[in-house]
Amino acid sequence: MKTLLIAAAGVAISLSGAAWAGGDVAAGEKAFKKCKACHTIANGDEVIVKGGKTGPNLFGVVGRQPGTYEGFKYSKSLVAFGEAEPAWTEELIAEYIEDPKEFLQEHLDDSGAKSKMTFKLKKGGEDVAAYLASLTAE
């Protein structure tokens, strides 16, 4: 029975990952133009997308612990989320950018949770997440 449960969990994880693997990197790069008002993407001195500094640098965000980019002051709620969640995934990013405040309220089970990010991307979050996932250190 234990083996069957482990196998079922593996199938569920691989299927859920396949749904997110469908994010379109090119469409995400185009949609990111809305994000660059607040966010830059830079790998050291290499600037990939020159953007604002209101939000943190998003290079390597997939796989990074939420609320930990050095030099950026996050909301207490996002820091608390990061303490509970070891890493941003494409799925979490797509969900977060759809409605950051609602995301934190749901994940923290706290109706008072807030995010400094007020922008909501209602469509294409999976594409932006796929684009961000494509920008990681090698």
Contacts in CASP RR format, 6 or more apart in sequence:
PFRMAT RR
TARGET T0000
AUTHOR 0000-0000-0000
METHOD contacts of the structure
MODEL  1
MKTLLIAAAGVAISLSGAAWAGGDVAAGEKAFKKCKACHTIANGDEVIVK
GGKTGPNLFGVVGRQPGTYEGFKYSKSLVAFGEAEPAWTEELIAEYIEDP
KEFLQEHLDDSGAKSKMTFKLKKGGEDVAAYLASLTAE
16 91 0 8 1.000
17 91 0 8 1.000
20 89 0 8 1.000
20 90 0 8 1.000
20 91 0 8 1.000
20 94 0 8 1.000
20 126 0 8 1.000
20 129 0 8 1.000
20 130 0 8 1.000
21 130 0 8 1.000
22 126 0 8 1.000
22 130 0 8 1.000
23 90 0 8 1.000
23 126 0 8 1.000
23 127 0 8 1.000
23 129 0 8 1.000
23 130 0 8 1.000
24 127 0 8 1.000
24 130 0 8 1.000
25 127 0 8 1.000
25 130 0 8 1.000
25 131 0 8 1.000
25 134 0 8 1.000
27 124 0 8 1.000
27 127 0 8 1.000
27 131 0 8 1.000
28 124 0 8 1.000
28 125 0 8 1.000
28 127 0 8 1.000
28 128 0 8 1.000
28 130 0 8 1.000
28 131 0 8 1.000
29 131 0 8 1.000
31 121 0 8 1.000
31 124 0 8 1.000
31 125 0 8 1.000
31 127 0 8 1.000
31 128 0 8 1.000
31 131 0 8 1.000
32 41 0 8 1.000
32 49 0 8 1.000
32 128 0 8 1.000
32 131 0 8 1.000
32 132 0 8 1.000
34 119 0 8 1.000
34 121 0 8 1.000
35 58 0 8 1.000
35 97 0 8 1.000
35 119 0 8 1.000
35 121 0 8 1.000
35 128 0 8 1.000
36 49 0 8 1.000
36 50 0 8 1.000
36 51 0 8 1.000
36 52 0 8 1.000
37 51 0 8 1.000
37 52 0 8 1.000
37 54 0 8 1.000
38 51 0 8 1.000
38 52 0 8 1.000
38 53 0 8 1.000
38 54 0 8 1.000
38 55 0 8 1.000
38 117 0 8 1.000
38 119 0 8 1.000
39 49 0 8 1.000
39 51 0 8 1.000
39 52 0 8 1.000
39 54 0 8 1.000
39 55 0 8 1.000
39 56 0 8 1.000
39 57 0 8 1.000
39 58 0 8 1.000
40 47 0 8 1.000
40 49 0 8 1.000
40 50 0 8 1.000
40 51 0 8 1.000
40 52 0 8 1.000
40 53 0 8 1.000
40 57 0 8 1.000
40 58 0 8 1.000
41 47 0 8 1.000
41 48 0 8 1.000
41 49 0 8 1.000
41 51 0 8 1.000
41 57 0 8 1.000
41 58 0 8 1.000
41 59 0 8 1.000
41 132 0 8 1.000
41 135 0 8 1.000
42 48 0 8 1.000
42 49 0 8 1.000
42 57 0 8 1.000
42 59 0 8 1.000
43 59 0 8 1.000
43 135 0 8 1.000
43 137 0 8 1.000
44 59 0 8 1.000
48 59 0 8 1.000
48 135 0 8 1.000
55 72 0 8 1.000
55 116 0 8 1.000
55 117 0 8 1.000
56 67 0 8 1.000
56 69 0 8 1.000
56 71 0 8 1.000
56 72 0 8 1.000
56 74 0 8 1.000
57 69 0 8 1.000
57 72 0 8 1.000
58 132 0 8 1.000
58 135 0 8 1.000
59 135 0 8 1.000
59 136 0 8 1.000
59 137 0 8 1.000
60 132 0 8 1.000
60 135 0 8 1.000
60 136 0 8 1.000
60 137 0 8 1.000
61 69 0 8 1.000
61 88 0 8 1.000
61 93 0 8 1.000
61 132 0 8 1.000
62 87 0 8 1.000
62 88 0 8 1.000
62 89 0 8 1.000
62 90 0 8 1.000
62 93 0 8 1.000
62 129 0 8 1.000
62 132 0 8 1.000
62 133 0 8 1.000
62 136 0 8 1.000
63 87 0 8 1.000
63 88 0 8 1.000
63 89 0 8 1.000
63 136 0 8 1.000
64 87 0 8 1.000
64 88 0 8 1.000
65 82 0 8 1.000
65 85 0 8 1.000
65 86 0 8 1.000
65 87 0 8 1.000
65 88 0 8 1.000
66 78 0 8 1.000
66 81 0 8 1.000
66 82 0 8 1.000
66 85 0 8 1.000
66 87 0 8 1.000
66 88 0 8 1.000
66 92 0 8 1.000
67 74 0 8 1.000
67 78 0 8 1.000
67 79 0 8 1.000
67 81 0 8 1.000
67 82 0 8 1.000
68 82 0 8 1.000
74 116 0 8 1.000
75 104 0 8 1.000
75 114 0 8 1.000
75 115 0 8 1.000
75 116 0 8 1.000
77 104 0 8 1.000
77 108 0 8 1.000
77 110 0 8 1.000
77 112 0 8 1.000
77 113 0 8 1.000
77 114 0 8 1.000
77 115 0 8 1.000
78 104 0 8 1.000
78 115 0 8 1.000
78 116 0 8 1.000
80 108 0 8 1.000
80 113 0 8 1.000
81 104 0 8 1.000
81 107 0 8 1.000
81 108 0 8 1.000
84 107 0 8 1.000
84 108 0 8 1.000
85 92 0 8 1.000
85 107 0 8 1.000
90 126 0 8 1.000
90 129 0 8 1.000
90 130 0 8 1.000
90 132 0 8 1.000
90 133 0 8 1.000
91 129 0 8 1.000
93 125 0 8 1.000
93 128 0 8 1.000
93 129 0 8 1.000
93 132 0 8 1.000
94 124 0 8 1.000
94 125 0 8 1.000
94 126 0 8 1.000
94 128 0 8 1.000
94 129 0 8 1.000
95 103 0 8 1.000
96 103 0 8 1.000
97 117 0 8 1.000
97 119 0 8 1.000
97 120 0 8 1.000
97 121 0 8 1.000
97 125 0 8 1.000
97 128 0 8 1.000
97 129 0 8 1.000
98 120 0 8 1.000
98 121 0 8 1.000
98 122 0 8 1.000
98 125 0 8 1.000
99 120 0 8 1.000
100 115 0 8 1.000
100 117 0 8 1.000
100 118 0 8 1.000
100 119 0 8 1.000
100 120 0 8 1.000
101 113 0 8 1.000
101 114 0 8 1.000
101 115 0 8 1.000
101 118 0 8 1.000
103 115 0 8 1.000
104 110 0 8 1.000
104 113 0 8 1.000
104 114 0 8 1.000
104 115 0 8 1.000
105 111 0 8 1.000
105 112 0 8 1.000
105 113 0 8 1.000
121 128 0 8 1.000
END
